[in-house]
Amino acid sequence: MIFYHFDNSVKFLEGLIVTTMNYKIGNGLIIITLAGNYSIDEMLDLTRTALDDPDARIPARILADASESQAIRNSSEIERVASTVSAWKGEIEKIAVFVKSEVHYGAMQVGIAFSTFSSFDVSPFRSYEAALAFLKEE
């Protein structure tokens, strides 16, 4: 298994929370790691960079691993993410978001409700393996 790794990771200390954001491309997937507390702009910029990477397969299948995320979003931020990602509809085939907390799982459900993801599938998962299986489905 070969992965290309974009290692311009954002890593910094905010209080005692280490924030890390990066992406890898391999096996037809973009895997985005979001850990700690990061801004909406940082997350959207990283996703846009991953989609623009010449090694990315378009339409993309994206696994967003937010299992170590500490970021809490309000409804306007969730709506903004949903609107922005919806505008990339021709570039995305599926998005699986791996989360551990109930708060993040619920926020994903709100984001899906706000979105117009009519041309691609978006689903939250509590299991990394289930998220990968979803992305591998035809």
N, CA and C atoms as an extended XYZ file, in Angstrom:
414
Properties=species:S:1:pos:R:3:atomname:S:1:resname:S:1:resid:I:1 pbc="F F F"
N         0.850       -1.156        0.000 N   MET     1
C         0.000        0.000        0.000 CA  MET     1
C         0.909        1.236        0.000 C   MET     1
N         0.723        2.108       -0.983 N   ILE     2
C         1.524        3.319       -1.100 CA  ILE     2
C         0.658        4.526       -0.777 C   ILE     2
N         1.152        5.376        0.097 N   PHE     3
C         0.467        6.612        0.423 CA  PHE     3
C         1.394        7.779        0.136 C   PHE     3
N         0.869        8.789       -0.486 N   TYR     4
C         1.569       10.054       -0.626 CA  TYR     4
C         1.152       10.876        0.578 C   TYR     4
N         2.074       11.566        1.158 N   HIS     5
C         1.761       12.279        2.394 CA  HIS     5
C         2.093       13.755        2.246 C   HIS     5
N         1.125       14.589        2.456 N   PHE     6
C         1.317       16.029        2.488 CA  PHE     6
C         1.699       16.352        3.913 C   PHE     6
N         2.963       16.673        4.134 N   ASP     7
C         3.404       16.871        5.512 CA  ASP     7
C         3.708       18.327        5.808 C   ASP     7
N         2.795       19.164        5.422 N   ASN     8
C         2.861       20.559        5.844 CA  ASN     8
C         1.843       20.667        6.972 C   ASN     8
N         1.961       19.736        7.896 N   SER     9
C         1.006       19.630        8.997 CA  SER     9
C         1.009       20.893        9.836 C   SER     9
N        -0.165       21.222       10.290 N   VAL    10
C        -0.286       22.326       11.239 CA  VAL    10
C        -0.230       21.692       12.621 C   VAL    10
N         0.805       22.022       13.388 N   LYS    11
C         0.928       21.483       14.740 CA  LYS    11
C         1.261       22.637       15.673 C   LYS    11
N         0.448       22.838       16.670 N   PHE    12
C         0.731       23.890       17.627 CA  PHE    12
C         0.061       23.556       18.948 C   PHE    12
N         0.486       24.244       19.985 N   LEU    13
C        -0.085       24.033       21.315 CA  LEU    13
C        -1.094       25.127       21.602 C   LEU    13
N        -2.257       24.727       21.997 N   GLU    14
C        -3.274       25.679       22.441 CA  GLU    14
C        -3.683       25.200       23.827 C   GLU    14
N        -3.139       25.856       24.833 N   GLY    15
C        -3.306       25.322       26.181 CA  GLY    15
C        -2.511       24.027       26.230 C   GLY    15
N        -3.158       22.938       26.526 N   LEU    16
C        -2.488       21.635       26.528 CA  LEU    16
C        -2.948       20.751       25.371 C   LEU    16
N        -3.711       21.322       24.436 N   ILE    17
C        -4.225       20.554       23.310 CA  ILE    17
C        -3.301       20.733       22.116 C   ILE    17
N        -2.741       19.652       21.605 N   VAL    18
C        -1.921       19.715       20.401 CA  VAL    18
C        -2.845       19.570       19.204 C   VAL    18
N        -2.724       20.515       18.278 N   THR    19
C        -3.547       20.479       17.070 CA  THR    19
C        -2.702       19.966       15.917 C   THR    19
N        -3.224       18.972       15.208 N   THR    20
C        -2.551       18.422       14.043 CA  THR    20
C        -3.563       18.312       12.922 C   THR    20
N        -3.158       18.780       11.762 N   MET    21
C        -3.999       18.659       10.575 CA  MET    21
C        -3.102       18.243        9.417 C   MET    21
N        -3.463       17.173        8.731 N   ASN    22
C        -2.708       16.758        7.561 CA  ASN    22
C        -3.563       15.870        6.684 C   ASN    22
N        -3.040       15.515        5.522 N   TYR    23
C        -3.743       14.561        4.671 CA  TYR    23
C        -2.753       13.619        4.022 C   TYR    23
N        -3.282       12.449        3.654 N   LYS    24
C        -2.540       11.428        2.917 CA  LYS    24
C        -3.399       11.025        1.724 C   LYS    24
N        -2.748       10.634        0.655 N   ILE    25
C        -3.456       10.137       -0.524 CA  ILE    25
C        -2.913        8.768       -0.861 C   ILE    25
N        -3.800        7.806       -1.056 N   GLY    26
C        -3.388        6.468       -1.444 CA  GLY    26
C        -4.576        5.550       -1.609 C   GLY    26
N        -4.416        4.570       -2.466 N   ASN    27
C        -5.468        3.577       -2.718 CA  ASN    27
C        -6.795        4.225       -3.088 C   ASN    27
N        -6.734        5.328       -3.822 N   GLY    28
C        -7.951        5.991       -4.277 CA  GLY    28
C        -8.651        6.826       -3.224 C   GLY    28
N        -8.022        7.019       -2.061 N   LEU    29
C        -8.647        7.770       -0.968 CA  LEU    29
C        -7.815        8.986       -0.581 C   LEU    29
N        -8.499        9.990       -0.088 N   ILE    30
C        -7.859       11.095        0.622 CA  ILE    30
C        -8.220       10.896        2.088 C   ILE    30
N        -7.197       10.792        2.938 N   ILE    31
C        -7.432       10.643        4.370 CA  ILE    31
C        -6.959       11.922        5.044 C   ILE    31
N        -7.903       12.632        5.648 N   ILE    32
C        -7.622       13.895        6.316 CA  ILE    32
C        -7.685       13.652        7.816 C   ILE    32
N        -6.636       14.057        8.520 N   THR    33
C        -6.586       13.924        9.973 CA  THR    33
C        -6.786       15.292       10.604 C   THR    33
N        -7.754       15.364       11.503 N   LEU    34
C        -8.083       16.601       12.207 CA  LEU    34
C        -8.062       16.305       13.700 C   LEU    34
N        -7.063       16.828       14.397 N   ALA    35
C        -6.933       16.567       15.831 CA  ALA    35
C        -6.737       17.874       16.572 C   ALA    35
N        -7.288       17.955       17.760 N   GLY    36
C        -7.151       19.155       18.569 CA  GLY    36
C        -8.231       20.168       18.251 C   GLY    36
N        -7.862       21.440       18.299 N   ASN    37
C        -8.815       22.523       18.075 CA  ASN    37
C        -8.321       23.345       16.894 C   ASN    37
N        -9.055       23.369       15.824 N   TYR    38
C        -8.669       24.025       14.577 CA  TYR    38
C        -9.852       24.851       14.082 C   TYR    38
N        -9.559       25.817       13.239 N   SER    39
C       -10.626       26.681       12.739 CA  SER    39
C       -11.312       26.054       11.527 C   SER    39
N       -12.494       26.545       11.232 N   ILE    40
C       -13.220       26.118       10.036 CA  ILE    40
C       -12.383       26.424        8.799 C   ILE    40
N       -11.784       27.615        8.747 N   ASP    41
C       -10.968       27.993        7.592 CA  ASP    41
C        -9.799       27.038        7.405 C   ASP    41
N        -9.130       26.667        8.501 N   GLU    42
C        -8.005       25.728        8.401 CA  GLU    42
C        -8.473       24.384        7.845 C   GLU    42
N        -9.609       23.893        8.321 N   MET    43
C       -10.122       22.612        7.851 CA  MET    43
C       -10.497       22.682        6.370 C   MET    43
N       -11.207       23.735        5.978 N   LEU    44
C       -11.617       23.873        4.574 CA  LEU    44
C       -10.414       24.075        3.660 C   LEU    44
N        -9.416       24.849        4.106 N   ASP    45
C        -8.206       25.053        3.304 CA  ASP    45
C        -7.451       23.740        3.101 C   ASP    45
N        -7.357       22.934        4.157 N   LEU    46
C        -6.672       21.643        4.039 CA  LEU    46
C        -7.417       20.720        3.077 C   LEU    46
N        -8.731       20.689        3.167 N   THR    47
C        -9.536       19.852        2.268 CA  THR    47
C        -9.378       20.313        0.827 C   THR    47
N        -9.402       21.624        0.605 N   ARG    48
C        -9.221       22.173       -0.741 CA  ARG    48
C        -7.838       21.812       -1.291 C   ARG    48
N        -6.798       21.913       -0.441 N   THR    49
C        -5.440       21.554       -0.843 CA  THR    49
C        -5.364       20.084       -1.229 C   THR    49
N        -6.013       19.226       -0.452 N   ALA    50
C        -6.022       17.793       -0.762 CA  ALA    50
C        -6.712       17.524       -2.092 C   ALA    50
N        -7.839       18.177       -2.339 N   LEU    51
C        -8.556       17.986       -3.605 CA  LEU    51
C        -7.741       18.481       -4.794 C   LEU    51
N        -6.940       19.518       -4.588 N   ASP    52
C        -6.119       20.085       -5.661 CA  ASP    52
C        -4.808       19.333       -5.874 C   ASP    52
N        -4.473       18.427       -4.980 N   ASP    53
C        -3.237       17.662       -5.110 CA  ASP    53
C        -3.286       16.846       -6.402 C   ASP    53
N        -2.228       16.880       -7.224 N   PRO    54
C        -2.255       16.140       -8.487 CA  PRO    54
C        -2.381       14.625       -8.316 C   PRO    54
N        -2.071       14.101       -7.133 N   ASP    55
C        -2.209       12.666       -6.883 CA  ASP    55
C        -3.617       12.263       -6.444 C   ASP    55
N        -4.482       13.235       -6.192 N   ALA    56
C        -5.850       12.934       -5.743 CA  ALA    56
C        -6.692       12.437       -6.916 C   ALA    56
N        -7.463       11.401       -6.649 N   ARG    57
C        -8.422       10.904       -7.634 CA  ARG    57
C        -9.690       11.733       -7.524 C   ARG    57
N       -10.154       12.260       -8.657 N   ILE    58
C       -11.375       13.071       -8.682 CA  ILE    58
C       -12.389       12.351       -9.556 C   ILE    58
N       -13.612       12.138       -9.130 N   PRO    59
C       -14.175       12.565       -7.854 CA  PRO    59
C       -13.571       11.777       -6.688 C   PRO    59
N       -13.345       12.481       -5.605 N   ALA    60
C       -12.619       11.941       -4.463 CA  ALA    60
C       -13.520       11.190       -3.496 C   ALA    60
N       -12.904       10.221       -2.854 N   ARG    61
C       -13.485        9.562       -1.687 CA  ARG    61
C       -12.625        9.986       -0.514 C   ARG    61
N       -13.258       10.653        0.457 N   ILE    62
C       -12.525       11.283        1.550 CA  ILE    62
C       -12.900       10.639        2.879 C   ILE    62
N       -11.869       10.277        3.643 N   LEU    63
C       -12.058        9.849        5.026 CA  LEU    63
C       -11.521       10.966        5.903 C   LEU    63
N       -12.386       11.626        6.625 N   ALA    64
C       -11.985       12.661        7.577 CA  ALA    64
C       -11.940       12.016        8.955 C   ALA    64
N       -10.727       11.854        9.472 N   ASP    65
C       -10.546       11.265       10.797 CA  ASP    65
C       -10.538       12.389       11.825 C   ASP    65
N       -11.691       12.621       12.424 N   ALA    66
C       -11.839       13.659       13.445 CA  ALA    66
C       -11.974       13.027       14.829 C   ALA    66
N       -11.448       11.827       14.974 N   SER    67
C       -11.598       11.093       16.228 CA  SER    67
C       -10.894       11.765       17.405 C   SER    67
N        -9.894       12.581       17.132 N   GLU    68
C        -9.176       13.288       18.199 CA  GLU    68
C        -9.482       14.789       18.179 C   GLU    68
N       -10.545       15.167       17.504 N   SER    69
C       -10.923       16.575       17.428 CA  SER    69
C       -11.443       17.070       18.767 C   SER    69
N       -11.031       18.268       19.109 N   GLN    70
C       -11.547       18.945       20.299 CA  GLN    70
C       -12.421       20.137       19.904 C   GLN    70
N       -12.547       20.371       18.594 N   ALA    71
C       -13.276       21.532       18.086 CA  ALA    71
C       -14.778       21.339       18.277 C   ALA    71
N       -15.422       22.344       18.796 N   ILE    72
C       -16.877       22.353       18.953 CA  ILE    72
C       -17.405       23.471       18.058 C   ILE    72
N       -18.397       23.148       17.233 N   ARG    73
C       -18.911       24.100       16.248 CA  ARG    73
C       -20.332       24.525       16.584 C   ARG    73
N       -20.639       25.796       16.277 N   ASN    74
C       -22.017       26.240       16.417 CA  ASN    74
C       -22.744       25.995       15.092 C   ASN    74
N       -24.039       26.201       15.072 N   SER    75
C       -24.830       25.852       13.888 CA  SER    75
C       -24.442       26.670       12.658 C   SER    75
N       -24.050       27.924       12.826 N   SER    76
C       -23.660       28.719       11.650 CA  SER    76
C       -22.350       28.208       11.062 C   SER    76
N       -21.425       27.746       11.903 N   GLU    77
C       -20.176       27.161       11.401 CA  GLU    77
C       -20.454       25.844       10.677 C   GLU    77
N       -21.334       25.029       11.236 N   ILE    78
C       -21.694       23.758       10.599 CA  ILE    78
C       -22.346       24.031        9.249 C   ILE    78
N       -23.222       25.011        9.210 N   GLU    79
C       -23.892       25.361        7.956 CA  GLU    79
C       -22.879       25.859        6.918 C   GLU    79
N       -21.901       26.633        7.359 N   ARG    80
C       -20.870       27.132        6.436 CA  ARG    80
C       -20.054       25.992        5.834 C   ARG    80
N       -19.660       25.025        6.659 N   VAL    81
C       -18.913       23.869        6.149 CA  VAL    81
C       -19.768       23.108        5.148 C   VAL    81
N       -21.010       22.851        5.497 N   ALA    82
C       -21.905       22.106        4.604 CA  ALA    82
C       -22.069       22.835        3.271 C   ALA    82
N       -22.242       24.127        3.303 N   SER    83
C       -22.414       24.919        2.089 CA  SER    83
C       -21.164       24.894        1.224 C   SER    83
N       -20.000       25.059        1.840 N   THR    84
C       -18.736       25.061        1.093 CA  THR    84
C       -18.475       23.705        0.458 C   THR    84
N       -18.609       22.651        1.238 N   VAL    85
C       -18.341       21.305        0.718 CA  VAL    85
C       -19.364       20.938       -0.358 C   VAL    85
N       -20.607       21.354       -0.195 N   SER    86
C       -21.633       21.093       -1.210 CA  SER    86
C       -21.257       21.723       -2.549 C   SER    86
N       -20.589       22.861       -2.507 N   ALA    87
C       -20.183       23.545       -3.740 CA  ALA    87
C       -19.098       22.776       -4.493 C   ALA    87
N       -18.434       21.834       -3.835 N   TRP    88
C       -17.397       21.023       -4.470 CA  TRP    88
C       -17.960       19.721       -5.021 C   TRP    88
N       -19.270       19.688       -5.295 N   LYS    89
C       -19.974       18.443       -5.626 CA  LYS    89
C       -19.377       17.665       -6.795 C   LYS    89
N       -18.840       18.308       -7.801 N   GLY    90
C       -18.262       17.573       -8.918 CA  GLY    90
C       -16.919       16.941       -8.605 C   GLY    90
N       -16.316       17.334       -7.490 N   GLU    91
C       -14.984       16.859       -7.118 CA  GLU    91
C       -15.003       15.776       -6.050 C   GLU    91
N       -16.170       15.534       -5.461 N   ILE    92
C       -16.277       14.590       -4.347 CA  ILE    92
C       -17.321       13.529       -4.666 C   ILE    92
N       -16.960       12.287       -4.402 N   GLU    93
C       -17.898       11.180       -4.581 CA  GLU    93
C       -18.526       10.761       -3.250 C   GLU    93
N       -17.689       10.636       -2.208 N   LYS    94
C       -18.157       10.223       -0.879 CA  LYS    94
C       -17.278       10.842        0.188 C   LYS    94
N       -17.888       11.112        1.332 N   ILE    95
C       -17.135       11.537        2.509 CA  ILE    95
C       -17.592       10.695        3.693 C   ILE    95
N       -16.626       10.086        4.365 N   ALA    96
C       -16.881        9.377        5.618 CA  ALA    96
C       -16.154       10.149        6.714 C   ALA    96
N       -16.842       10.460        7.792 N   VAL    97
C       -16.237       11.193        8.898 CA  VAL    97
C       -16.215       10.274       10.112 C   VAL    97
N       -15.003        9.976       10.581 N   PHE    98
C       -14.826        9.118       11.745 CA  PHE    98
C       -14.721       10.002       12.989 C   PHE    98
N       -15.675        9.830       13.895 N   VAL    99
C       -15.710       10.601       15.140 CA  VAL    99
C       -15.893        9.642       16.311 C   VAL    99
N       -15.450       10.062       17.476 N   LYS   100
C       -15.643        9.253       18.684 CA  LYS   100
C       -16.701        9.833       19.609 C   LYS   100
N       -16.809       11.154       19.652 N   SER   101
C       -17.723       11.760       20.631 CA  SER   101
C       -19.141       11.869       20.082 C   SER   101
N       -20.081       11.781       20.990 N   GLU   102
C       -21.490       11.948       20.628 CA  GLU   102
C       -21.764       13.353       20.106 C   GLU   102
N       -21.069       14.347       20.658 N   VAL   103
C       -21.247       15.734       20.213 CA  VAL   103
C       -20.861       15.868       18.746 C   VAL   103
N       -19.719       15.302       18.368 N   HIS   104
C       -19.281       15.390       16.975 CA  HIS   104
C       -20.191       14.577       16.050 C   HIS   104
N       -20.648       13.426       16.526 N   TYR   105
C       -21.569       12.625       15.712 CA  TYR   105
C       -22.857       13.411       15.458 C   TYR   105
N       -23.379       14.043       16.490 N   GLY   106
C       -24.588       14.851       16.342 CA  GLY   106
C       -24.366       16.055       15.440 C   GLY   106
N       -23.185       16.697       15.567 N   ALA   107
C       -22.875       17.844       14.699 CA  ALA   107
C       -22.838       17.413       13.231 C   ALA   107
N       -22.335       16.219       12.977 N   MET   108
C       -22.327       15.706       11.597 CA  MET   108
C       -23.750       15.523       11.082 C   MET   108
N       -24.635       15.028       11.925 N   GLN   109
C       -26.036       14.858       11.517 CA  GLN   109
C       -26.666       16.210       11.185 C   GLN   109
N       -26.337       17.236       11.978 N   VAL   110
C       -26.831       18.585       11.704 CA  VAL   110
C       -26.261       19.079       10.376 C   VAL   110
N       -24.970       18.862       10.147 N   GLY   111
C       -24.344       19.270        8.893 CA  GLY   111
C       -24.986       18.631        7.686 C   GLY   111
N       -25.316       17.361        7.795 N   ILE   112
C       -25.989       16.661        6.700 CA  ILE   112
C       -27.365       17.264        6.454 C   ILE   112
N       -28.055       17.627        7.517 N   ALA   113
C       -29.378       18.250        7.371 CA  ALA   113
C       -29.283       19.616        6.695 C   ALA   113
N       -28.214       20.370        6.969 N   PHE   114
C       -28.013       21.687        6.369 CA  PHE   114
C       -27.579       21.610        4.910 C   PHE   114
N       -27.056       20.482        4.507 N   SER   115
C       -26.365       20.404        3.222 CA  SER   115
C       -27.290       20.114        2.059 C   SER   115
N       -26.704       20.284        0.912 N   THR   116
C       -27.355       19.882       -0.340 CA  THR   116
C       -26.441       18.875       -1.015 C   THR   116
N       -26.126       17.809       -0.294 N   PHE   117
C       -25.216       16.785       -0.788 CA  PHE   117
C       -25.935       15.845       -1.747 C   PHE   117
N       -26.679       16.381       -2.674 N   SER   118
C       -27.478       15.534       -3.550 CA  SER   118
C       -26.633       14.711       -4.505 C   SER   118
N       -25.412       15.157       -4.790 N   SER   119
C       -24.623       14.428       -5.772 CA  SER   119
C       -23.547       13.540       -5.148 C   SER   119
N       -23.426       13.525       -3.827 N   PHE   120
C       -22.487       12.603       -3.188 CA  PHE   120
C       -22.948       12.260       -1.783 C   PHE   120
N       -22.418       11.165       -1.268 N   ASP   121
C       -22.800       10.653        0.052 CA  ASP   121
C       -21.868       11.181        1.134 C   ASP   121
N       -22.435       11.556        2.271 N   VAL   122
C       -21.678       11.957        3.458 CA  VAL   122
C       -22.271       11.212        4.641 C   VAL   122
N       -21.407       10.556        5.417 N   SER   123
C       -21.899        9.815        6.584 CA  SER   123
C       -20.894        9.877        7.722 C   SER   123
N       -21.388       10.030        8.961 N   PRO   124
C       -20.511        9.926       10.126 CA  PRO   124
C       -20.425        8.471       10.584 C   PRO   124
N       -19.287        8.126       11.164 N   PHE   125
C       -19.068        6.769       11.667 CA  PHE   125
C       -18.355        6.839       13.002 C   PHE   125
N       -18.661        5.875       13.867 N   ARG   126
C       -17.976        5.757       15.158 CA  ARG   126
C       -16.846        4.737       15.090 C   ARG   126
N       -16.699        4.095       13.928 N   SER   127
C       -15.663        3.086       13.726 CA  SER   127
C       -14.870        3.437       12.467 C   SER   127
N       -13.537        3.427       12.596 N   TYR   128
C       -12.660        3.702       11.451 CA  TYR   128
C       -12.881        2.657       10.361 C   TYR   128
N       -12.999        1.408       10.761 N   GLU   129
C       -13.185        0.315        9.805 CA  GLU   129
C       -14.500        0.463        9.033 C   GLU   129
N       -15.566        0.862        9.724 N   ALA   130
C       -16.855        1.073        9.062 CA  ALA   130
C       -16.774        2.229        8.074 C   ALA   130
N       -16.039        3.279        8.428 N   ALA   131
C       -15.860        4.416        7.514 CA  ALA   131
C       -15.128        3.973        6.255 C   ALA   131
N       -14.066        3.182        6.415 N   LEU   132
C       -13.329        2.672        5.248 CA  LEU   132
C       -14.211        1.782        4.384 C   LEU   132
N       -14.988        0.915        5.012 N   ALA   133
C       -15.882        0.020        4.264 CA  ALA   133
C       -16.890        0.826        3.447 C   ALA   133
N       -17.440        1.888        4.017 N   PHE   134
C       -18.372        2.764        3.310 CA  PHE   134
C       -17.715        3.362        2.070 C   PHE   134
N       -16.468        3.798        2.208 N   LEU   135
C       -15.769        4.422        1.089 CA  LEU   135
C       -15.419        3.418       -0.009 C   LEU   135
N       -15.258        2.148        0.346 N   LYS   136
C       -14.900        1.129       -0.642 CA  LYS   136
C       -16.109        0.575       -1.377 C   LYS   136
N       -17.316        0.840       -0.854 N   GLU   137
C       -18.544        0.374       -1.520 CA  GLU   137
C       -18.687        1.059       -2.853 C   GLU   137
N       -19.182        0.302       -3.819 N   GLU   138
C       -19.433        0.902       -5.156 CA  GLU   138
C       -20.821        1.431       -5.259 C   GLU   138
